[in-house]
């Protein structure tokens, strides 16, 4: 059974929801055109209306859980007043519904982005394997079959689907076109379209693969050099903001307290240290988000 993170219903259960519920959700799905595309890229076998209906029911479940839990806490902390419990319960339930529904809407996109990252990470290694095999006289079909059986992660699964479609009667060009249309990886799209062009025009597939590998390798080199240059600046900023400034600030507070006669409380010291820790965590998180994503 296929389960989307944090969703109380599985994809199969959402697919089996009554048609009237899915139809009502389908009216709302028309104003969310990105949802159908995200579901297709995430390879979730469900319509936008069916997924939206499941998301709404799941969010209602979270609303009930949060409403009962926080309503009970509000009743206890409010001195046994029912109004306090009901007020907090309704507010928590409404917030829980909105939060859960928002997470359900964006989660297919997260799945699709993870799949894209998995494709990009193994793409260049798979292409080098294809290039070596095709240059050695192996047919493109057999080369793709070997890549599909190899352990290149998500890209091997994509080529496995291509091989299965070819075995079902499709031409190599058509199967590769379908791969380009269903993947969200821009690198794989460009690669596949070049292969399709080579197959349609009768040009050398090995030459096309060599050009693609050279392009991706140069791109990797440029991205790494750019990030290395940025990283030096980030390290300097980290040392300045997270280490130097807190130390200098505490030193100045000590000097000013000695001159002015006011003592520095322990709370002030703890606040300064805590602020420094928070700044360090934020800086580390920022640096991690700036790291090159995909193909690494």
C-alpha positions in Angstrom: 0.0 0.0 0.0 1.3 3.4 -1.0 1.3 6.0 1.8 2.1 9.7 1.6 3.9 11.1 4.6 1.6 12.4 7.4 -1.5 11.4 5.5 -3.9 9.3 7.5 -5.3 7.5 4.3 -3.3 5.5 1.9 -3.4 6.2 -1.8 -5.5 3.1 -2.4 -8.0 4.1 0.3 -8.3 7.6 -1.2 -8.9 6.0 -4.6 -11.8 4.0 -3.2 -13.6 7.0 -1.8 -17.2 7.5 -3.1 -17.5 9.3 -6.4 -19.6 12.0 -5.0 -16.9 12.9 -2.5 -14.2 12.9 -5.2 -16.5 14.9 -7.5 -16.9 17.6 -4.8 -13.2 17.7 -4.3 -12.6 17.8 -8.0 -14.4 21.2 -8.2 -11.7 22.6 -5.8 -8.9 20.7 -7.6 -9.5 22.9 -10.7 -8.1 25.9 -8.8 -5.0 23.9 -8.0 -3.5 23.0 -11.4 -0.1 22.3 -9.9 -1.5 19.3 -7.9 -2.1 17.0 -10.9 1.4 17.7 -12.2 3.0 17.1 -8.8 1.1 13.8 -8.5 2.3 12.7 -11.9 5.9 13.5 -11.2 5.7 11.8 -7.8 4.4 8.7 -9.6 1.3 8.5 -7.3 -1.4 6.5 -9.0 -4.3 8.8 -8.2 -6.2 11.7 -9.7 -6.0 15.2 -8.3 -9.7 15.0 -7.2 -9.1 11.6 -5.4 -6.0 12.9 -3.7 -7.6 16.1 -2.7 -10.6 14.2 -1.2 -8.2 12.0 0.8 -6.3 15.1 1.9 -9.4 16.8 3.2 -10.6 13.8 5.2 -7.1 13.3 6.6 -6.9 17.0 7.6 -10.3 16.6 9.3 -8.9 13.7 11.3 -6.0 15.8 12.4 -8.4 18.6 13.3 -10.4 16.2 15.5 -7.3 14.9 17.2 -5.9 18.4 17.9 -9.3 19.8 18.9 -10.0 17.0 21.5 -6.4 17.1 22.9 -6.1 20.9 23.2 -9.7 21.2 24.3 -9.0 18.8 27.2 -5.8 20.7 28.1 -7.7 24.0 28.0 -10.4 22.6 30.2 -7.8 21.5 32.8 -5.7 24.7 32.7 -8.8 26.9 32.6 -9.9 25.8 36.0 -12.6 23.4 34.7 -14.3 26.0 32.6 -16.0 24.4 29.6 -15.8 27.6 27.5 -12.1 27.8 27.8 -11.7 24.2 26.7 -14.1 24.6 23.8 -12.4 27.8 22.6 -8.9 26.4 22.7 -10.2 23.1 21.1 -11.9 24.9 18.2 -8.8 27.1 17.6 -6.4 24.1 17.8 -8.7 22.0 15.5 -9.0 24.8 12.9 -5.2 25.3 13.0 -4.6 21.6 12.8 -6.9 21.3 9.8 -5.1 24.1 7.9 -1.6 22.9 8.8 -2.3 19.3 7.8 -4.1 20.3 4.6 -1.2 22.5 3.6 1.3 19.7 4.3 -0.8 17.2 2.2 -0.9 19.7 -0.7 2.9 20.2 -0.8 4.0 16.7 0.0 3.6 15.3 -3.6 6.0 18.1 -4.7 8.4 17.0 -2.0 8.3 13.4 -3.2 8.8 14.6 -6.8 11.8 16.7 -5.8 13.3 13.8 -3.9 12.9 11.6 -7.0 14.5 14.3 -9.2 17.4 14.6 -6.8 17.8 10.8 -6.9 17.8 10.8 -10.7 20.3 13.7 -10.9 22.7 12.0 -8.5 23.0 8.8 -10.5 22.5 10.3 -14.0 26.1 11.0 -14.9 27.3 7.6 -13.8 24.5 5.9 -15.8 25.3 8.0 -18.8 29.0 7.1 -18.6 28.0 3.4 -18.4 25.8 3.8 -21.5 28.6 5.6 -23.3 31.1 2.9 -22.6 28.8 0.1 -23.7 27.5 1.9 -26.9 31.1 2.8 -27.8 32.0 -0.9 -27.4 29.4 -2.0 -29.9 26.5 -2.8 -27.6 23.1 -1.7 -28.8 21.3 1.1 -27.1 18.5 -1.2 -25.9 21.0 -3.7 -24.3 22.9 -0.8 -22.8 19.7 0.6 -21.2 18.8 -2.9 -20.0 22.2 -3.2 -18.3 21.8 0.2 -16.7 18.3 -0.8 -15.5 19.8 -3.8 -13.8 22.6 -1.8 -12.2 22.4 0.0 -8.9 22.3 3.7 -10.0 19.3 4.5 -7.8 16.2 6.1 -9.2 17.7 6.5 -12.7 18.0 2.7 -13.0 14.2 2.4 -12.2 13.5 5.0 -14.9 15.4 3.0 -17.5 13.8 -0.2 -16.3 10.4 1.4 -17.2 11.8 2.4 -20.6 13.0 -1.2 -21.2 9.6 -2.6 -20.2 7.8 -0.3 -22.6 10.1 -1.3 -25.4 9.4 -4.9 -24.7 5.7 -4.1 -24.8 6.1 -3.0 -28.4 7.1 0.7 -28.3 10.0 2.0 -30.3 13.1 3.2 -28.5 12.4 6.8 -29.5 8.8 6.7 -28.2 9.7 5.1 -24.9 12.4 7.7 -24.4 10.0 10.5 -25.2 7.6 9.2 -22.6 10.5 9.2 -20.1 11.3 12.9 -20.9 7.6 13.8 -20.4 7.2 12.1 -17.0 10.4 13.1 -15.3 10.9 16.4 -13.5 14.7 16.3 -13.8 15.8 18.9 -16.3 19.2 17.1 -16.8 17.4 13.9 -17.7 15.0 15.7 -20.0 17.8 17.3 -22.0 19.7 14.0 -22.1 16.7 12.0 -23.4 15.7 14.6 -26.0 19.2 14.5 -27.4 19.1 10.7 -27.6 15.7 10.9 -29.3 17.0 13.4 -31.9 20.0 11.1 -32.6 17.7 8.1 -33.0 15.3 10.0 -35.3 18.0 11.6 -37.5 20.2 8.5 -37.6 23.2 10.2 -36.1 25.7 8.5 -33.8 24.2 7.8 -30.4 27.8 7.4 -29.0 28.6 11.0 -30.1 25.4 12.3 -28.5 26.2 10.5 -25.2 29.8 11.8 -25.3 28.6 15.4 -25.7 26.0 15.0 -22.9 28.6 13.5 -20.5 31.1 16.3 -21.3 28.4 19.0 -20.8 27.3 17.5 -17.4 30.9 17.1 -16.3 31.7 20.7 -17.1 28.5 21.8 -15.3 29.5 19.9 -12.2 33.0 21.5 -12.2 31.5 25.0 -12.5 29.0 24.4 -9.7 31.7 23.0 -7.4 34.1 25.9 -8.0 31.3 28.4 -7.5 30.2 26.8 -4.2 33.8 26.6 -3.0 34.2 30.4 -3.6 30.9 31.1 -1.8 31.9 28.7 1.1 34.9 30.8 1.9 32.7 33.9 2.4 30.2 31.8 4.5 33.0 30.5 6.7 34.1 34.1 7.4 30.6 35.2 8.1 30.1 32.2 10.4 33.2 33.0 12.4 32.3 36.7 12.6 28.6 36.4 13.5 28.6 33.2 15.5 31.9 33.4 17.3 33.6 36.8 17.2 30.6 39.1 17.8 29.2 37.2 20.9 32.7 37.0 22.5 33.4 40.7 21.8 29.9 41.6 23.0 30.3 39.8 26.3 33.7 41.3 26.8 32.3 44.8 26.3 29.5 44.1 28.7 32.0 43.0 31.4 34.1 46.2 30.8 31.0 48.5 30.9 29.7 46.8 34.0 33.1 47.3 35.7 33.1 51.0 34.8 29.5 51.7 35.5 29.2 49.6 38.6 26.4 47.4 37.3 26.8 43.7 37.6 26.0 41.3 34.7 23.4 38.8 35.7 23.6 35.1 34.9 20.4 35.6 32.8 22.2 38.0 30.5 25.1 35.6 30.0 22.8 32.7 29.3 20.8 34.9 26.8 24.0 35.8 25.0 25.2 32.2 24.8 21.7 31.1 23.7 21.6 33.7 21.0 25.0 32.6 19.8 23.8 29.0 19.6 20.7 30.0 17.7 22.8 32.1 15.2 25.1 29.2 14.7 22.2 26.8 13.9 20.7 29.3 11.5 24.0 29.9 9.8 24.7 26.1 9.4 21.2 25.6 8.0 21.7 28.5 5.5 25.0 27.0 4.4 23.5 23.6 3.9 20.7 25.1 1.7 23.3 26.7 -0.5 25.1 23.4 -1.2 24.7 22.1 -4.7 21.7 19.9 -5.1 21.5 16.9 -7.4 24.2 15.2 -9.5 26.5 15.0 -6.4 
